[in-house]
Amino acid sequence: MARVQAFFRSLLQGIFRWITRIVVAFVALSILWVVAYRFVTPPVTWLMARDVLAGQRVERAWVPMTVMSRNLPRAVIGAEDANFCTHHGFDFEAIRKAAMGNLEGAKLRGGSTISQQTAKNVFLWPERSWPRKALEAWFTGLIEIFWGKPRIMEMYLNIVEMGPGIYGMAAASDHYFGGRVDRLSAGEAAKLAAILPQPIKRSVTKPSRSVRRYARRIEKRVRVVARDGNDACLWD
C-alpha cells in the first residue's frame, strides 16, 4: 500500500512539474512575442494566412500612425471604443451592456475594446471559444503593459481586416479612395470605420442605407473625439 501511495505521489509530482514548466514556458514565450512586436511589424496574421491558403490575393501596406490622417484613429475610437484612452484594455461597462443586451435578445455591438480586437487579430485565430477568449484577455493585458496606447492603435490600424483580402487602413484607403491615407477626410475615415466589425458583409463602395447612416454618425463622432481630446493618449 505504501509503495502504491508513493508511486501515485511521485506521478502527481511529475505531472505538476511538467504543468509548471509548460505554464512558465508559455508565459515567457508570449511575453517575448509581445515585446518583439513592440518594435517589429508582424509578418502575417491568422486571417491573412487563411486568405493566402484559400487563394485570396492579400492587399497590405504598413504605414506609421504618424503618417495617417488623424481622422482615422478618431473614427475608430468613435465607432468601436469611445473609452480607448481611459481603460486598461477592458471596458467593463461596455461588456456589461453587451451582456445585458444579449440576455434581452437585443442586437448590440460586442463589448470588445480596440485593445482586445488588436490582441485577437495579431496573436490568435478566428474562433469563438472560451479558451480563445481567455488567451485574448491574456494578450490584451500584455499589450497594454508592453506596447502602450499609441502602438496598440498603430497595430490595429495596420492589421484590421477591411474587406476580402484587404488588411489595414493604408491598403483600404488605396483600394477604396485611391491611396490617400494621410489626407482622408472625416467623412472618408467614417466610411471605413462604418464597415467594422463586419468588413466582409458591409461595403464601403456600395453601402447599405444603414451603413450610410452609421457612417454619418461616426463622422459626427470624429469631431467630438477631436473636440473632447478622447484621442489625447495617441499624441505626444
SULQUI-V649117 format. One record per run of one state. SS is the DSSP state (a for helix, b for strand, c for the rest). FROM is the first residue (numbers start at 1). TO is the last residue. If there is no record, write none. Layout:
ss/from/to
SS/FROM/TO
SS/FROM/TO
//
This chain:
ss/from/to
c/1/1
a/2/39
c/40/45
a/46/53
c/54/58
b/59/60
c/61/64
a/65/67
c/68/69
a/70/80
c/81/91
a/92/104
c/105/113
a/114/123
c/124/129
a/130/146
c/147/148
a/149/159
c/160/160
b/161/161
c/162/165
b/166/167
c/168/168
a/169/177
c/178/185
a/186/193
c/194/208
a/209/228
c/229/231
a/232/234
c/235/236
//
